[in-house]
Every structure is written in C-alpha cells, then in structure tokens.
Amino acid sequence: MKAKNGGGKSQLNGFLDAGSHLRGELHFDDTFRIEGRLTGKVDSDGDLYVGQGGEVQGEVRVGRLFVTGKIDAKIQAQRVEVAAGGQLRGEVSTPCLVIDEGAIFEGQARMVERERPAAATSAAATSAPATSAAASAGEGFVRRHEAQGVTG
C-alpha cells in the first residue's frame, strides 16, 4: 500500500479491533482499519479497510473503500472494492466499483465521474497514468495489506 505522497507505506491512523463497537462519527487522515463494529458516519479522504470481522452501518465518505467484512451504508468513494467473502449492502456512488467473485453486493450503484483537483483539470493528459496507478494500487489489497502487517 503506497502513501498518498507517492512514497513508502500509508500511515495507519487507527484500528477498531474485534470486540469493539464505536457509535458516532469517525474522521481520519490516511488509513483506518475496522475489525469491530462501527455505527454512524465516516468522513475522510483516506482509505478505509473493513476487515473480515468488521461491520459498518451508516454513512461512509472516503477516498477508497476496501471491504472483506460487512457494510450496510450509503457510500461515496473514489474507489470501492469488495473482496471474496465481503458483503456490501446499500447505495454506492463511485467512479470505480470492483466486486470480486464470491463477494455480495445488494443495493444500488451510481457510477459518477472521478473527482479531479483544480490543477489536474488543466493537465488532463497527465491524469491517465495516475488513474492507471490508482487502479493497480487497489489490486490484491487484502493480501498486500495483511502481508505488510497492517492488522492493528
């Protein structure tokens, strides 16, 4: 998993472990992993990992969402991936939705244009490589994420 600044690993800002239940609002900068239960609202430009034992219910607005657990929410993200065994129920608004074989998706998906920073709109020619890099960064997220020891 690459940091948003292009080098090294992303910074894990927090971890909600199995057996924990958070009710309310969650805000974080880079990366947050949920193995417990979260009921409420998540708001971040970072990456949210809902692990195999994780459950999220409510509203989620994040940069990227990776699901191997269960999520029932209204979701807005730049990229959403549901791995085999993951369950996503609700409304999804994203420019990129990946659902692996063996995953469950039940709800509505609205494919929207990718958000671009103001500087990127003037340099549209350079955005294509960044899009390809972002797409490949999400491939195999569970294996890489766990192999790098980002478990808590």
C-alpha positions as CSV (number, residue, x, y, z in Angstrom):
1,M,0.0,0.0,0.0
2,K,1.6,3.3,-1.1
3,A,1.3,6.6,0.7
4,K,-0.7,9.3,-1.0
5,N,2.5,11.3,-1.3
6,G,3.9,8.6,-3.6
7,G,6.5,7.0,-1.4
8,G,6.6,4.5,1.4
9,K,3.6,3.0,3.2
10,S,0.4,4.7,4.2
11,Q,0.1,5.8,7.8
12,L,-2.4,3.7,9.7
13,N,-4.3,6.3,11.8
14,G,-6.4,3.9,13.7
15,F,-7.8,0.5,14.2
16,L,-11.1,-0.6,15.7
17,D,-10.5,-4.1,16.9
18,A,-12.8,-7.1,17.1
19,G,-15.0,-6.9,20.2
20,S,-15.2,-3.1,20.0
21,H,-18.2,-1.1,19.0
22,L,-18.0,2.6,18.0
23,R,-21.2,4.7,17.7
24,G,-20.9,8.2,16.3
25,E,-18.6,10.0,13.8
26,L,-15.2,8.9,12.6
27,H,-12.6,11.2,11.0
28,F,-9.1,10.1,10.0
29,D,-6.3,11.3,7.7
30,D,-4.7,8.4,5.9
31,T,-5.8,4.8,6.6
32,F,-8.2,3.3,9.1
33,R,-9.0,-0.4,9.6
34,I,-12.2,-1.8,11.2
35,E,-12.4,-5.3,12.6
36,G,-15.1,-4.4,15.1
37,R,-18.4,-2.7,14.6
38,L,-18.9,1.0,13.7
39,T,-22.4,2.5,13.6
40,G,-22.6,6.1,12.4
41,K,-20.8,8.3,9.9
42,V,-17.3,8.0,8.4
43,D,-15.8,11.1,6.7
44,S,-12.2,11.1,5.3
45,D,-10.2,11.4,2.1
46,G,-8.2,8.4,3.2
47,D,-8.5,4.7,2.8
48,L,-11.0,2.6,4.9
49,Y,-10.4,-1.1,5.3
50,V,-13.4,-3.1,6.6
51,G,-11.7,-6.4,7.6
52,Q,-13.1,-9.9,7.7
53,G,-14.6,-9.4,11.2
54,G,-15.6,-5.8,10.6
55,E,-19.1,-4.4,10.3
56,V,-20.1,-0.8,9.3
57,Q,-23.6,0.6,9.3
58,G,-24.5,4.2,8.4
59,E,-22.9,6.7,6.0
60,V,-19.4,6.4,4.5
61,R,-17.5,9.1,2.6
62,V,-13.9,8.1,1.9
63,G,-11.2,8.2,-0.7
64,R,-11.0,4.5,-1.2
65,L,-13.0,1.7,0.5
66,F,-11.9,-1.9,0.7
67,V,-14.3,-4.5,2.1
68,T,-13.7,-8.1,3.2
69,G,-16.3,-7.8,6.1
70,K,-19.8,-6.4,6.1
71,I,-21.0,-3.0,5.3
72,D,-24.6,-1.6,5.1
73,A,-24.4,2.1,4.3
74,K,-24.8,5.0,1.9
75,I,-21.3,5.1,0.4
76,Q,-19.4,7.8,-1.5
77,A,-15.8,7.0,-2.5
78,Q,-13.4,7.4,-5.4
79,R,-12.9,3.6,-5.4
80,V,-14.8,0.7,-3.8
81,E,-13.6,-2.8,-3.8
82,V,-15.4,-5.8,-2.3
83,A,-13.3,-8.9,-2.0
84,A,-14.5,-12.5,-1.9
85,G,-16.4,-13.1,1.3
86,G,-17.1,-9.4,1.7
87,Q,-20.7,-8.1,1.8
88,L,-21.8,-4.6,0.7
89,R,-25.4,-3.5,1.0
90,G,-26.7,0.0,0.3
91,E,-26.3,2.9,-2.0
92,V,-22.9,3.3,-3.7
93,S,-21.7,6.4,-5.6
94,T,-18.3,6.0,-7.1
95,P,-16.3,6.2,-10.4
96,C,-14.8,2.8,-9.8
97,L,-16.5,-0.3,-8.3
98,V,-14.8,-3.7,-8.2
99,I,-16.7,-6.7,-6.9
100,D,-14.7,-9.9,-6.7
101,E,-16.2,-13.4,-7.4
102,G,-17.6,-14.6,-4.1
103,A,-18.5,-11.2,-2.8
104,I,-22.0,-10.0,-2.2
105,F,-23.4,-6.7,-3.4
106,E,-27.0,-5.8,-2.8
107,G,-28.3,-2.3,-3.5
108,Q,-27.8,0.5,-5.9
109,A,-24.7,1.7,-7.7
110,R,-24.3,5.1,-9.3
111,M,-21.2,5.4,-11.4
112,V,-20.0,9.1,-11.3
113,E,-17.1,11.0,-12.8
114,R,-13.8,10.8,-10.8
115,E,-13.2,14.0,-8.7
116,R,-10.2,15.9,-10.0
117,P,-8.3,18.6,-8.2
118,A,-8.4,22.1,-9.9
119,A,-4.8,21.7,-11.1
120,A,-5.5,18.3,-12.6
121,T,-8.3,19.6,-14.9
122,S,-5.8,21.8,-16.7
123,A,-3.4,18.9,-17.1
124,A,-5.8,16.2,-18.3
125,A,-3.1,14.5,-20.3
126,T,-1.2,13.6,-17.1
127,S,-4.2,12.2,-15.3
128,A,-4.4,9.0,-17.4
129,P,-1.2,7.5,-15.8
130,A,-2.3,8.5,-12.3
131,T,-5.7,6.7,-12.9
132,S,-3.9,3.6,-14.0
133,A,-1.6,3.7,-11.0
134,A,-4.6,4.2,-8.7
135,A,-6.4,1.3,-10.2
136,S,-3.4,-1.1,-9.9
137,A,-2.8,0.1,-6.3
138,G,-6.1,-1.4,-5.3
139,E,-5.5,-4.8,-6.9
140,G,-4.8,-7.5,-4.3
141,F,-5.4,-5.1,-1.5
142,V,-6.2,-7.7,1.1
143,R,-3.0,-9.8,0.5
144,R,-0.7,-6.8,0.4
145,H,-2.4,-5.0,3.3
146,E,-2.1,-8.1,5.6
147,A,1.4,-9.0,4.3
148,Q,2.6,-5.6,5.4
149,G,1.4,-6.2,8.8
150,V,-1.3,-3.6,8.9
151,T,-3.5,-5.5,11.2
152,G,-3.6,-3.3,14.3
